[in-house]
Structures are given as C-alpha cells and as structure tokens.
Amino acid sequence: VRLDDPSYELPDFKHLLIVFGGVAGLETAVADTEELTIPSSRTSYLFDAYVNTCPNQGSRTIRSEEAFLITMSLLRPRIARKLQPSS
C-alpha cells in the first residue's frame, strides 16, 4: 500500500498499532525472531496493512524521527476519518 494514493483508506479498526522497521527492514526483525514461524518473505502477512510511506526515497536512509513525522502526517487524516462517528 502506498500512502500517496489519495483513494487509500485504512481498514476499520478498534485498536491501531503502527510498526516502524529499522534500516534492514521488518523482514530482518521477523527472520531474527525465533518465536515467529513465518518466513521473512511473508512479513506483510503479519499486518492488516503493510504501508510504504516513502516509496520514492531512493537509496537515502530516513531517520526514525523523520519516518515518524512523515508517516503520522500521512496517516492523521485517515485516522481522523475512521474515528468520526457514523451519521
């Protein structure tokens, strides 16, 4: 999923957990976690939505604080829409 797609909406949720990967990505964390029996190539299966918030970053590494601000600024309006009471 790409957050720069304006038609993308979050799935319905009761609780929301946002996970950030490190420089090596979430796949490495999954591969290194003995309790998980899923292959790292299927890391996205662990999540309802697997989102790339900076799809065109190229080879530049984004610092955690940058990733957090970028991600939250892109997710905030979508989260707010989900939290609005239905009319």
Secondary structure, DSSP 8 states (H G I E B T S, - for coil): -BTT-TT------SS-------TT-HHHHHHT-TT--S-GGGGGGGSS---BS-TT-TT----HHHHHHHHHHHHHHHHHHHHS---
